[in-house]
Structure formats: C-alpha cells, structure tokens
Amino acid sequence: MRTILKVLTQASYDRNVFLTYLNDEVIGINYHQGIDEIQYKYADADPSLTEIFIRYSQSNSSLTLEQHINDSIDLYQQAYIFQKHNLELPKGQKELIQKALAHYLEAYKMFNDCPTDNVQYTMFDLMQLQELFHYDVVIKLTKQDLEDFNGVNGFDLPIYN
C-alpha cells in the first residue's frame, strides 16, 4: 500500500491544504496560510488536525470533502491556535506601571502649560488608565503569541503565579 500526498489550494481562504491518502481515504491533513508558495515543510500530517478531520468526517458524512476540510480547520484553529492564554499582572507590576504613568503624566503636564483639546483628552486618558491599574489586569495571548514572545521581544515572557 502506498500513500499519496495531494495539495489543495484554497484561494478564498489563502491557504494550501495537504491531504495524505491511503487508497481513496484521507489519513492525514495539514495546511499553511498563504498561497504564494507551497511550503512542503507542512506536508506531514498534523495529528491533532487529522483526528479532528477524521471524527468530523465520520459524524458528518453528508458533507463534501471541502466542507469537512474547512470545518475541521476551523475547529482546529479554535481549539489550538486562537485559544487565549491569560496572564494576570501581579500587584508589583501594576504598581510599577502606575508609577510610570504618574511620572509620564506629570512630565506631560509640564510641557503642555496651555493644553489643547487633544492634550486634555490625552491627560484624561492617562488618569483613567492609572486608575484601572488598581484592579485586576489580565493580558490575553494566543498560543502563537506565547511561542513567538521571546523571538519578537528578545526576552522571555514573565511567568506570574
């Protein structure tokens, strides 16, 4: 028995889908965004996406292959890619930000003796922001943001308990 790889370009989704077949049955699936160039590094099936695809296809046999693919990728993205991870800023970090905002607001006021409407709005927004840091502050990151944090920022994401 031999497996066959087929690449399905979906221009409307701006993605290439890799389907691994055994006989006439899809036994693996993966994809990448962007159709400018087929990136064969994604040709190997993703086990999680494949599991979703197989289960979804079995329970929705009346749908077309393309519907199975698109719905499975949507489910996969919701479960793995767009899932948000929450980081709550601890008290010390919030206090540091409050001090920085207070310092910035003080300096901002010194350089704007006669504030225009825009400057007045900015000062008001800074005061509001300062007060918000008296409450819980939660930062939401996607899985991809978490993975890319160090590479983008040059330092590790702080881990708060």
N, C-alpha and C positions, 0 to 999 in steps of 0.2 A: 504494500500500500504506500502511496506517495501523497505527500501534501502539496498543495498549490497555493501560492500567495497571489491574491488579486488586490489591486489598488483601485479604489473607487474615489474619484474626485468629486466633491460636492461644492460646487462654486457658490451656491446660495448660502452655505454655512462657512465658506472659506476654509475648508479642511480637506485633507486626504485621509481616507479610511483604509486600513489594511485588514483584509479578511483572509484567514488561513482556512483552507478547505481540506477535508479528507473525504474523498469521493465527492458527493454533492452536498455535503453537510459542513456548515461553518463550525469550526472547532476552536477558533481564536480570532480576536479582534483587537485592534488598537487604532489610534489616529493621531494626527498632529494638525494644529491650526496653521493656516497659510497654504495656498496652493501654488505659489510661485515656483517652488522647487519641492520635489518629492524627497522627503528625508527618511531614508531607509533605516535609520537608526531606530525608528519606531515600528519597524516591520514585525518584530517579535510581539506576540500577543500579550496583552496586559491581563494577568489572571483575574483581577477584580472585575474589570470591564467585561471580560469573557464570561464570567459567572453570571453577571447581571444580564448580559445578552442572551445566554442560553436559557436562563429561568424565565426571562421576559418573553422570549420567543415561544417557549413551551406553553406559557399561560395565555398567550395572545396569538394563537395560531392563525386567526383570520386576517391578521395584518400582513402587509407586504414586507419584504426583506428590508427595504429602505426605511419603513416605519419602525421596524424592530431595531435597526441600527441607530436611528436618530433618537428614539425614545430611550434606548439603553445608554447612549452617550449623555443625554440629558440627566438621567438618573445618576449615572456615574459622576458627572460634574457636581451635582447637588450633594452627593454623599462624600466625595473626596476632594474636589478642587475648590468649590465655593463655600465649603464649610468654614465657619468663622471660629477662631480661637480667641478667647477673651483673656486679656491681661488687665488686672486691676492695679492701678498705681498705688503704692503704699504711701502712708502719711508723710514720710520723709521726702519722697519725690514730689508730692503735691506741694509741700511747704517750700521746697526749693523753687518750684515753678511760680508760686505766689510771690516769693521774694524777688525773683527775676522780673515778674510783671510789675511789681510795685516800683522797682528801680527804673524800669523802662518807662512807666507812666510818669514818674517824677521828672525824668530827663525829657520826655516828650512835652510835658507842660512847660518846662523851662525854655525850650526852643520855639514854643508857639505862644507868645505873650497874648496875642490877639487871635484866638483860634477862629478859623473859618468854619462853616457848617460841617465840611468833611472832617476837619481836625477834631471838632467837637464830637462827632459821631464815633470817630476812632477812639477818643479818650473814653467815651461812654462804653464802647465795646470792650476796651481793656479792663475797665472797672467790673463789668459784668463777668468777664472771663475770670478775673481774680476771685470773685465771689463763688463761681462754680467750683473752684478747687477746694471749697470747704466740704464738698460732697464726694461720693464715690466717683472716681473717674475710671472708665473702662475703655480700653483700646481693643478694637476688633481687627484681627488679621486673618487673611486666608491662609491655607496651608502653604501655598506658593510664596506668599509674603514672608511666612516664617522661615521657609527654606532659603529664600534669597536675602534675608535680612543682613547677614554678615557680608555677603558679596557686594551688596548695594551700599552699605553704610561703613564698611571697613572695621566693624567691631561686632561682638556677639550681642544678641538680644538679651537684655537683662531678664533673669528668671526671678519672679516675685512669688513669695509664698502667701 
